[in-house]
Amino acid sequence: MLTCKDQVAAASDYLDGQLSFRKTFMVRHHLLFCSNCRRFIRQMRLVQATLREMPEEGVPDVDAFAERLSSERHKTP
């Protein structure tokens, strides 16, 4: 079984789908039993989603953009 430290080290590759079947299984097994790592993975997914939503060019009104992202986040289950 993976330790939390191993899980954190593999988190990015796990979310990107770049782990082997065996390693993916080990990560998922760890997540079944570790609520802290599940929370960490949820936070990582949120960061990835936020980064995907950010425009390539600068944002003229950063506060309005942050507010929109926050309101969209609260709408999703």
Backbone hydrogen bonds in HBPLUS format (Angstrom, degrees):
<---DONOR---> <-ACCEPTOR-->    atom                        ^
c    i                          cat <-CA-CA->   ^        H-A-AA   ^      H-
h    n   atom  resd res      DA  || num        DHA   H-A  angle D-A-AA Bond
n    s   type  num  typ     dist DA aas  dist angle  dist       angle   num
A0007-GLN N   A0003-THR O   2.94 MM   4  6.22 155.6  2.00 149.2 156.5     1
A0008-VAL N   A0004-CYS O   2.93 MM   4  6.18 160.2  1.97 153.4 157.3     2
A0009-ALA N   A0005-LYS O   3.11 MM   4  6.31 157.7  2.16 144.0 150.1     3
A0010-ALA N   A0006-ASP O   3.02 MM   4  6.25 140.5  2.18 143.2 153.6     4
A0010-ALA N   A0007-GLN O   3.16 MM   3  5.16 125.4  2.47  94.0 107.8     5
A0011-ALA N   A0007-GLN O   2.95 MM   4  5.91 114.6  2.39 141.5 157.9     6
A0011-ALA N   A0008-VAL O   3.29 MM   3  5.06 151.8  2.37  96.4 104.6     7
A0014-TYR N   A0010-ALA O   2.88 MM   4  5.99 154.1  1.94 157.0 165.7     8
A0015-LEU N   A0011-ALA O   2.91 MM   4  6.14 165.8  1.93 157.1 159.3     9
A0016-ASP N   A0012-SER O   3.00 MM   4  6.19 142.1  2.15 142.3 153.1    10
A0018-GLN N   A0013-ASP O   2.84 MM   5  5.00 168.4  1.85 156.5 154.7    11
A0017-GLY N   A0014-TYR O   3.07 MM   3  5.13 157.7  2.12 103.7 110.5    12
A0024-THR N   A0020-SER O   2.87 MM   4  6.02 162.7  1.90 155.4 160.7    13
A0025-PHE N   A0021-PHE O   2.91 MM   4  6.10 157.7  1.96 150.1 156.1    14
A0026-MET N   A0022-ARG O   3.00 MM   4  6.29 154.7  2.07 145.7 152.6    15
A0027-VAL N   A0023-LYS O   2.92 MM   4  6.20 156.8  1.97 150.7 156.6    16
A0028-ARG N   A0024-THR O   2.92 MM   4  6.17 167.8  1.94 154.5 157.5    17
A0029-HIS N   A0025-PHE O   2.87 MM   4  6.03 155.0  1.94 148.3 155.8    18
A0030-HIS N   A0026-MET O   3.01 MM   4  6.23 158.5  2.06 145.7 151.0    19
A0031-LEU N   A0027-VAL O   2.94 MM   4  6.23 156.7  2.00 150.5 157.4    20
A0032-LEU N   A0028-ARG O   3.06 MM   4  6.33 136.7  2.25 142.7 153.0    21
A0032-LEU N   A0029-HIS O   3.22 MM   3  5.26 132.2  2.46  95.8 108.1    22
A0033-PHE N   A0030-HIS O   3.08 MM   3  5.57 138.9  2.25 109.2 119.3    23
A0034-CYS N   A0030-HIS O   3.04 MM   4  6.10 129.5  2.30 148.6 163.3    24
A0038-ARG N   A0034-CYS O   3.10 MM   4  6.40 151.3  2.18 145.3 153.9    25
A0039-ARG N   A0035-SER O   2.99 MM   4  6.16 156.2  2.05 143.5 149.2    26
A0040-PHE N   A0036-ASN O   2.98 MM   4  6.24 153.4  2.05 141.7 149.4    27
A0041-ILE N   A0037-CYS O   2.89 MM   4  6.14 158.4  1.94 149.1 153.8    28
A0042-ARG N   A0038-ARG O   2.96 MM   4  6.24 157.0  2.02 148.2 154.6    29
A0043-GLN N   A0039-ARG O   2.93 MM   4  6.21 156.4  1.99 150.3 156.8    30
A0044-MET N   A0040-PHE O   2.90 MM   4  6.19 153.9  1.97 148.0 155.6    31
A0045-ARG N   A0041-ILE O   2.90 MM   4  6.15 155.2  1.96 149.4 155.9    32
A0046-LEU N   A0042-ARG O   2.99 MM   4  6.24 153.0  2.06 145.3 152.7    33
A0047-VAL N   A0043-GLN O   2.95 MM   4  6.25 156.1  2.00 149.2 155.4    34
A0048-GLN N   A0044-MET O   2.93 MM   4  6.20 162.4  1.96 150.1 154.7    35
A0049-ALA N   A0045-ARG O   2.90 MM   4  6.12 162.1  1.93 150.0 154.9    36
A0050-THR N   A0046-LEU O   2.90 MM   4  6.07 157.0  1.95 148.3 154.8    37
A0051-LEU N   A0047-VAL O   2.91 MM   4  6.13 161.5  1.94 153.0 157.8    38
A0052-ARG N   A0048-GLN O   2.96 MM   4  6.21 150.7  2.04 147.6 155.7    39
A0053-GLU N   A0049-ALA O   3.13 MM   4  6.35 142.0  2.28 140.9 150.3    40
A0053-GLU N   A0050-THR O   3.14 MM   3  5.16 125.4  2.46  95.2 109.0    41
A0054-MET N   A0050-THR O   3.18 MM   4  6.43 127.5  2.47 141.8 155.0    42
A0054-MET N   A0051-LEU O   3.31 MM   3  5.24 141.4  2.47  94.4 104.9    43
A0065-PHE N   A0061-ASP O   3.11 MM   4  6.38 158.9  2.15 152.4 158.9    44
A0066-ALA N   A0062-VAL O   2.88 MM   4  6.09 161.4  1.91 154.5 158.9    45
A0067-GLU N   A0063-ASP O   2.96 MM   4  6.13 154.9  2.03 145.9 152.9    46
A0068-ARG N   A0064-ALA O   2.95 MM   4  6.17 155.1  2.01 146.5 152.8    47
A0069-LEU N   A0065-PHE O   3.02 MM   4  6.31 162.9  2.05 152.0 156.1    48
A0070-SER N   A0066-ALA O   2.95 MM   4  6.12 156.2  2.01 145.4 152.3    49
A0071-SER N   A0067-GLU O   2.93 MM   4  6.16 161.1  1.96 150.8 155.3    50
A0072-GLU N   A0068-ARG O   2.96 MM   4  6.16 155.8  2.02 149.9 156.6    51
A0073-ARG N   A0069-LEU O   2.93 MM   4  6.09 149.7  2.03 143.8 152.3    52
A0074-HIS N   A0070-SER O   3.12 MM   4  6.39 149.3  2.22 146.7 153.8    53
A0075-LYS N   A0072-GLU O   3.20 MM   3  5.17 140.1  2.37  95.6 106.9    54
